[in-house]
């Protein structure tokens, strides 16, 4: 598990006022295993990723993307969504950014 995912989980549980025990309970994992993974003492298995996704009401793909690419999983209503979009765009090539811009303009015209 990468540091970004570990830091994200730590920020989330602190923000929710959860303990490691509470995260473990919501993830259907043992407290010891959860603690060792978050502290970096043990590598996570598939069950850890599934449990974290469940605990934070996210898809497994969102958690894996965060771990693999550092992209914060947020909902469209979350005020941090724009920050996440900008982080994704920063990682794109100029051609990819041009396509995203064209698509955004298309969507706006359809909605407007």
Steps between C-alpha positions, in 0.01 A plus 500: 500500500633840405551789735223702333237240585633463853491879547152522345365234736662672799351837401157345448489319832625809681243713319221263599632472853549126458761287669685217329259272684201676345651478151568131556143443617354681198740313270428155648872462573694432816637797691852356498503443124354844429753666728796316347395588145440867577831527684680342204609190693296265280399503136126506441316221330186517289285472811653821639415696185150358497454584867621858461271548200210372711589715800511820294211405270718507189562258218793264511618661176510843667720369782729318257526813282599703805767246590627462144468855363453722803158617381278588794164323483231761553137533411375765255339689790824513698662846492836333434383358167644792305839445664488135396408591143791743485741235629385261230533765229853586615600140426360510145683570180414823313299295250300334778431839659378634165256208470374556855442868424313417180282252686428745783394763247278243327333404831440862594335570164276195538393604850461870420 
